Amino acid sequence: MTGVSQWACVAAGLWLIGLGVWMGLRPRQALAVLAAMGSSPPIHFGEMAVRAGVGAAIMGAASVSRAPLILTVFGAFLIVSACVLALLPRRWHSTYSRWWAARIPVTTVRLISPLSVIGGAVLIWAARPPWLS
């Protein structure tokens, strides 16, 4: 099971890297997607399911990772936050997402996009997939 968790961490890391590149290249589209978060039950609960699943994968890979405590805490945070957000009224999530999307400047999206790339690379490195060990 640990191997599956490690590969799920690699997938999540690659997704974060792709997200960062996309944010840098298409910041207006990224803000439009942010504004749509929570806009419908499938989007809202889909996001929560993915967040919780990635959190579980991170926790599952933590024991063989380069940073077991950090990954355990981060994975638990993702799971707990997904559960809390799933229990709150969806319209709160939608309103919060739209509020931020209207206030974050396009330049800021471009400036923070490398953080997603770095975060994805660090997650892959920390998960210690078999081919990277």
N, C-alpha and C positions, 0 to 999 in steps of 0.2 A: 504493500500500500504506500510505503514511503516513496518508492519510485514513481508511482502515479502522481503523488503530491508534488514531487520535484518537477515533473513534466508539466503539471498544471501551473506551477510557479513560472516556468520558462514561458509558457503560453501567455500568462498574465504580464510578464516582463516585456515580451515582444509586443503585446497590445499597448502597453504604456509607451514603449519606444515609438510605435506607429502613431499613437495619439499625439505625442509631442511633435513629431514631424508634421502631422496634419495641422496641429494648432499653429505651428510656425508658418506654414504655407497658406492656410485658409482660416485665419482667425475669426472672420465674420461667420463662417459656417459653424465653427466651434461654438461661438456664442449662441447661434440659433439652436444648436443641439442642446446646449445647456438650458436654454429657455424652455425647451420641450420636455425636460426631465420632470416626471410626475404628471405629465399632461393627460395621461390616460391610465387606466388600471394595468394594461399589459406592459406599458413602458415603466410605470412605477414599480410594480411587483417583479418585473423582469430584471430591473436594475438591482433590486434588493436581493433577488435570488443569485445573481452573478456575484454581487458583493459578498454575500455569505459564503458562497461556494469558493471564491478565491480566498477568503479568510480561513476556511476549513483546510484548503490545500496548503496555505502558508503554515498553519499550525501543524499539519501532517508532515511537512518537510522540515520543521524546526529542529527536530532531534538530530538530524544529520547535517544541519546547515552550519555555516560559518558564524552565525549569530543566533543561537537557539533562543535566548531570552527575548531578544528584540523581535524575532519573528513570531514567537508565541504571543507576546503582548500585542503586536500589530495585527496578527490574525484574529485574536480575540476581539480587538477593537472593531475590526471590520464586521465580524459576526454580530456583536452587540449593537453596533450602529445600524446594521441592516434590520435587525429585529425591532429596534425602537422606531425607525422610520416606517417600517411596514405597519406598525400599530397606530401611528399618528394619522390623522386625516390626510388623505392624498392631496387635497387642495392646498394644505400647508406646504407640502413639498413642492408642488407646482408653483405656488406663489413665491416661495423662497428662491427657486431656480430662476424664475422670470425676473425677480428683483435684482439678483446678482448679474444676470446676463445684460440687463439694461444699464448697469453701472460700471462694469469692467471695460476699460478702454481697449480697443483693438491692439494698440501698442503693448499694453500689459500682457495680453494673451501671447503675443509674439515673444515678449521678454521672459515669460515663465515657461514657455514650451520646452526649453532645454532641461528644466527640472523633471519633467515627465520622462524624457529620454534617459537622464541620469538615474532616476528612480527605477525605471525598468531594467537598466543594465545592472544596477546594484541588487535588485531582487533576483535576477538570474544568477549573478555571482554568489550571493548569499545562500541561495537554495542548493548550491553545490550539485548541479546535475551530473550524472555519471561521466559524461563526455567532457566535463569541464574540471573535474577533480584532479 
